[in-house]
């Protein structure tokens, strides 16, 4: 091996080590940075959103910690039903929390069949919140055109509208702009943003952290607030 090749290899290896070190340091910084805490005077109502991935939750302790509501995963796609939905719903309500349900929208399956799956889990149950449809690329497969995703979502929402189901749409800022802003602005918005949502974005609920520590929940949990006037209207 000549010196030039050896020198180039050394540069490449050093660069890789530097990049890996930067990524590790950035992850440590994110992990150790406290989540944004919205102004309690402006946003006094707080809640969590959960699924079976959060494991068993002591909702009594969550309520005592000052949280007011829990949005609970019900379904995903055309056939998945969250194994802890019924138990989480029952115990959260018994603890005095207001409750809601959400469906994770799959980009790769039929919209009407997703609506039917969700309706099966909602049947004969009452909620304090409109039903939430979670629309985001994270957790979805790549390779689907925005026009197809919008069409499938429109089909699902049309089916739910016919059943008189009140809806809130959840998304992050990028996917809100990509899929919802120009197509579904007439539905209330639950926005995921780790900074204060910018002016001009009309939202009723705000997910401000994926890394919350809440008494009664093992591990990190999503944290949310809600506009007071909307909360009072429920």
C-alpha positions as CSV (number, residue, x, y, z in Angstrom):
1,X,0.0,0.0,0.0
2,X,1.5,3.3,-1.0
3,X,1.6,6.3,1.3
4,X,-1.1,8.2,-0.6
5,X,-3.7,5.4,-0.2
6,X,-2.8,5.0,3.4
7,X,-3.2,8.7,4.0
8,X,-6.6,8.7,2.3
9,X,-7.8,5.7,4.4
10,X,-6.7,7.5,7.5
11,X,-8.7,10.6,6.6
12,X,-11.8,8.5,5.9
13,X,-11.5,6.6,9.1
14,X,-10.9,9.8,11.1
15,X,-13.9,11.5,9.4
16,X,-16.2,8.5,10.3
17,X,-15.0,8.6,13.9
18,X,-15.7,12.3,14.1
19,X,-19.2,12.0,12.6
20,X,-20.0,9.1,14.9
21,X,-18.7,11.1,17.9
22,X,-20.9,14.1,16.8
23,X,-24.0,12.0,16.5
24,X,-23.4,10.4,19.9
25,X,-22.8,13.8,21.5
26,X,-26.0,15.2,19.8
27,X,-28.1,12.3,21.0
28,X,-26.7,12.8,24.5
29,X,-27.5,16.5,24.3
30,X,-31.1,15.7,23.2
31,X,-31.5,13.1,25.9
32,X,-30.3,15.4,28.6
33,X,-32.1,18.5,27.5
34,X,-35.4,19.0,29.4
35,X,-38.5,19.1,27.2
36,X,-40.1,22.4,26.4
37,X,-42.5,23.4,29.2
38,X,-45.4,25.5,27.8
39,X,-46.5,28.6,29.8
40,X,-48.9,27.2,32.5
41,X,-50.9,30.5,32.5
42,X,-51.6,30.2,28.8
43,X,-51.9,26.4,28.7
44,X,-53.0,25.1,32.2
45,X,-54.6,21.8,30.9
46,X,-52.2,18.9,30.4
47,X,-52.5,15.4,29.2
48,X,-50.7,12.3,27.8
49,X,-51.2,10.1,24.8
50,X,-50.4,6.4,25.1
51,X,-50.5,3.0,23.6
52,X,-49.7,-0.6,24.6
53,X,-46.0,0.4,24.1
54,X,-46.2,2.4,27.3
55,X,-47.0,-0.8,29.3
56,X,-49.1,-0.7,32.4
57,X,-49.9,2.8,33.6
58,X,-51.1,3.8,37.1
59,X,-53.6,6.4,36.0
60,X,-54.4,7.4,39.6
61,X,-50.8,8.6,40.0
62,X,-51.0,10.3,36.6
63,X,-54.1,12.2,37.8
64,X,-52.5,13.1,41.1
65,X,-49.4,14.4,39.2
66,X,-51.7,17.1,37.7
67,X,-52.7,15.7,34.3
68,X,-56.2,16.1,33.0
69,X,-56.6,13.8,30.1
70,X,-55.3,10.7,28.2
71,X,-55.6,10.0,24.5
72,X,-55.4,6.3,24.0
73,X,-54.5,4.3,20.9
74,X,-57.3,2.2,19.6
75,X,-56.4,1.0,16.2
76,X,-53.9,1.1,13.3
77,X,-54.5,0.4,9.6
78,X,-57.1,-2.0,8.5
79,X,-56.8,-4.8,11.2
80,X,-54.6,-3.8,14.1
81,X,-56.3,-3.2,17.5
82,X,-54.2,-2.0,20.4
83,X,-54.2,-4.8,23.0
84,X,-54.5,-2.4,26.0
85,X,-57.1,0.0,24.6
86,X,-60.1,-1.3,26.5
87,X,-58.2,-1.6,29.8
88,X,-56.4,1.7,29.4
89,X,-59.7,3.4,28.6
90,X,-61.5,1.9,31.6
91,X,-58.8,2.6,34.1
92,X,-58.0,6.2,32.9
93,X,-61.7,7.1,33.2
94,X,-62.0,5.6,36.6
95,X,-59.0,7.7,37.7
96,X,-60.9,10.9,36.8
97,X,-59.1,11.6,33.5
98,X,-61.0,12.8,30.4
99,X,-60.3,10.3,27.7
100,X,-60.1,10.1,23.9
101,X,-59.1,7.5,21.3
102,X,-56.7,7.7,18.3
103,X,-56.1,5.7,15.1
104,X,-52.7,5.5,13.4
105,X,-53.3,6.1,9.7
106,X,-51.4,3.7,7.4
107,X,-50.3,5.1,4.1
108,X,-50.4,1.7,2.4
109,X,-53.9,0.5,3.1
110,X,-57.4,1.3,2.1
111,X,-59.1,4.3,3.8
112,X,-62.6,2.9,4.1
113,X,-61.3,-0.4,5.6
114,X,-59.3,1.7,8.1
115,X,-62.4,3.5,9.1
116,X,-64.3,0.2,9.5
117,X,-61.5,-1.1,11.8
118,X,-61.6,2.0,13.9
119,X,-65.4,2.0,14.1
120,X,-65.4,-1.6,15.4
121,X,-63.3,-0.5,18.4
122,X,-65.3,2.7,19.1
123,X,-68.6,0.8,19.1
124,X,-70.8,1.3,22.2
125,X,-68.1,3.5,23.8
126,X,-68.2,7.2,24.7
127,X,-65.4,9.7,24.8
128,X,-64.7,13.2,26.0
129,X,-62.7,14.1,22.9
130,X,-63.3,13.9,19.2
131,X,-61.6,10.8,17.7
132,X,-58.0,11.5,16.6
133,X,-56.5,10.3,13.3
134,X,-52.7,10.3,13.5
135,X,-51.1,11.2,10.1
136,X,-47.4,11.1,9.9
137,X,-44.6,9.5,7.8
138,X,-42.8,8.2,10.9
139,X,-43.9,4.6,11.2
140,X,-45.2,4.4,7.7
141,X,-43.5,2.8,4.6
142,X,-41.8,5.0,2.0
143,X,-42.7,5.1,-1.6
144,X,-46.3,6.4,-1.5
145,X,-47.2,9.5,-3.4
146,X,-48.8,12.3,-1.4
147,X,-51.8,12.3,-3.8
148,X,-52.5,8.7,-2.9
149,X,-52.1,9.3,0.8
150,X,-54.4,12.2,0.6
151,X,-57.0,10.2,-1.4
152,X,-57.0,7.4,1.1
153,X,-57.3,9.8,4.1
154,X,-60.1,11.6,2.4
155,X,-61.9,8.3,1.9
156,X,-61.5,7.4,5.6
157,X,-62.7,10.7,6.8
158,X,-65.7,10.7,4.5
159,X,-66.7,7.3,5.9
160,X,-66.3,8.6,9.5
161,X,-68.2,11.8,8.7
162,X,-71.1,9.7,7.4
163,X,-71.2,7.9,10.8
164,X,-71.3,11.4,12.6
165,X,-67.9,10.8,14.2
166,X,-66.2,14.1,15.3
167,X,-62.6,14.2,14.3
168,X,-59.3,15.8,15.2
169,X,-56.3,15.4,12.9
170,X,-52.8,14.9,14.5
171,X,-49.6,15.6,12.6
172,X,-46.2,17.1,12.9
173,X,-45.4,20.4,11.1
174,X,-43.8,18.9,8.0
175,X,-46.6,16.4,7.4
176,X,-49.3,19.0,8.2
177,X,-47.9,21.1,5.4
178,X,-47.4,18.1,3.1
179,X,-50.8,16.4,3.5
180,X,-53.3,18.5,5.6
181,X,-52.9,22.2,5.2
182,X,-54.4,22.5,1.7
183,X,-56.8,19.6,2.0
184,X,-58.2,19.1,5.4
185,X,-58.0,22.5,7.1
186,X,-61.7,22.3,8.2
187,X,-60.8,19.6,10.8
188,X,-59.4,20.7,14.2
189,X,-55.6,20.2,14.3
190,X,-53.5,18.5,17.0
191,X,-50.0,19.6,16.2
192,X,-46.7,18.0,17.2
193,X,-44.0,20.6,17.7
194,X,-41.1,20.8,20.0
195,X,-41.1,24.6,19.7
196,X,-44.0,26.9,20.2
197,X,-46.2,26.5,17.0
198,X,-45.8,29.5,14.7
199,X,-48.4,32.2,14.3
200,X,-50.9,31.5,11.6
201,X,-51.1,27.7,12.3
202,X,-54.6,27.1,13.7
203,X,-54.4,24.3,16.2
204,X,-56.5,23.2,19.2
205,X,-54.1,20.6,20.8
206,X,-50.3,20.7,21.0
207,X,-47.9,17.8,21.6
208,X,-44.8,19.4,22.9
209,X,-42.6,16.5,23.9
210,X,-42.0,12.8,23.3
211,X,-39.8,12.5,26.4
212,X,-42.0,13.4,29.3
213,X,-41.5,11.9,32.8
214,X,-44.9,11.4,34.5
215,X,-45.5,9.7,37.8
216,X,-47.4,6.5,37.1
217,X,-45.8,5.9,33.7
218,X,-42.7,3.7,33.2
219,X,-40.3,5.4,30.8
220,X,-40.9,8.4,28.5
221,X,-44.3,9.5,27.5
222,X,-45.8,12.0,25.1
223,X,-46.9,15.3,26.7
224,X,-49.7,17.5,25.4
225,X,-51.7,20.6,26.2
226,X,-54.9,22.0,24.8
227,X,-56.4,25.4,24.2
228,X,-58.6,26.3,27.1
229,X,-61.6,27.5,25.1
230,X,-61.6,24.3,23.1
231,X,-61.3,22.1,26.2
232,X,-64.2,23.9,27.8
233,X,-66.3,23.3,24.7
234,X,-65.9,19.5,24.9
